Amino acid sequence: EIVMTQSPATLSVSPGERVTLSCRASQSISSDLAWYQQKPGQAPRLLIYGVSTRATGIPASFSASGSETEFTLTISSLQSEDFAVYYCQQYKNWPLTFGGGTKVEIK
Amino acid sequence: EVQLLESGGGFIQSGGSLRLSCAASGFTFSNYAMSWVRQTPGKGLEWVSAISGSNSYTYYADSVKGRFTISRDNSKNTLYLQINSLRAEDTALYYCAKDLRSYGGHAFDIWGQGTMVTVSS
């Protein structure tokens, strides 16, 4: 099983700041990585797949990069609606696995 | 509007069985693989099971293999998860999720709102 590790667990950020979240895979997953955003009481929402392709309706303020085992999600200027938990997910191999999440909270 | 609506959750005793359903609308259901993903209250996401669009392939997490069975009825646009031999650790919010591909093993672009399963010992 591919283990996905996200860091940090919690990030305290002020609105308007740039934030970078990290995700590491226990083995190479090429570019088979997705990012999701989840707000309290809501289902996850797909942000990014294929490492850097934004899903439908996702603003350009969200960008992502990486390859093999190291990946990042960047939010260029944090808005109030961006405070949430972010998860990465690999789909290189079965079982599909998620990282433990990074909570982005208001500083 | 593309939508997934889960049902069938509830309170169940350890060792019991339950069948979850997920009604899909707004897209050609048979063209896409579907998965169940669960989330323990206050915790992260765990993929549980997937089924290809054509019903030909199924996949399971080791934690549920032999106890859970995923199926779909493309004529009814409905996904199912039969859960047997329930354990306390199966307590979670169960989401159904639409895969970006027909044969599965990709990202999930549409999620339902989830149905809660609570297992009491």
HADDOCK unambig.tbl for C-alpha pairs under 7 A between the chains (distance, minus, plus):
assign (segid A and resid 34 and name CA) (segid B and resid 107 and name CA) 6.09 0.50 0.50
assign (segid A and resid 42 and name CA) (segid B and resid 113 and name CA) 6.80 0.50 0.50
assign (segid A and resid 43 and name CA) (segid B and resid 111 and name CA) 6.35 0.50 0.50
assign (segid A and resid 43 and name CA) (segid B and resid 112 and name CA) 6.78 0.50 0.50
assign (segid A and resid 43 and name CA) (segid B and resid 113 and name CA) 5.60 0.50 0.50
assign (segid A and resid 44 and name CA) (segid B and resid 111 and name CA) 6.95 0.50 0.50
assign (segid A and resid 46 and name CA) (segid B and resid 108 and name CA) 6.61 0.50 0.50
assign (segid A and resid 46 and name CA) (segid B and resid 109 and name CA) 5.41 0.50 0.50
assign (segid A and resid 49 and name CA) (segid B and resid 107 and name CA) 6.45 0.50 0.50
assign (segid A and resid 91 and name CA) (segid B and resid 105 and name CA) 5.50 0.50 0.50
assign (segid A and resid 91 and name CA) (segid B and resid 106 and name CA) 5.20 0.50 0.50
assign (segid A and resid 91 and name CA) (segid B and resid 107 and name CA) 6.88 0.50 0.50
assign (segid A and resid 95 and name CA) (segid B and resid 61 and name CA) 5.83 0.50 0.50
assign (segid A and resid 96 and name CA) (segid B and resid 47 and name CA) 6.15 0.50 0.50
assign (segid A and resid 97 and name CA) (segid B and resid 46 and name CA) 6.82 0.50 0.50
assign (segid A and resid 97 and name CA) (segid B and resid 47 and name CA) 6.42 0.50 0.50
assign (segid A and resid 98 and name CA) (segid B and resid 45 and name CA) 6.26 0.50 0.50
assign (segid A and resid 98 and name CA) (segid B and resid 46 and name CA) 6.65 0.50 0.50
assign (segid A and resid 100 and name CA) (segid B and resid 44 and name CA) 5.54 0.50 0.50
assign (segid A and resid 101 and name CA) (segid B and resid 44 and name CA) 6.67 0.50 0.50
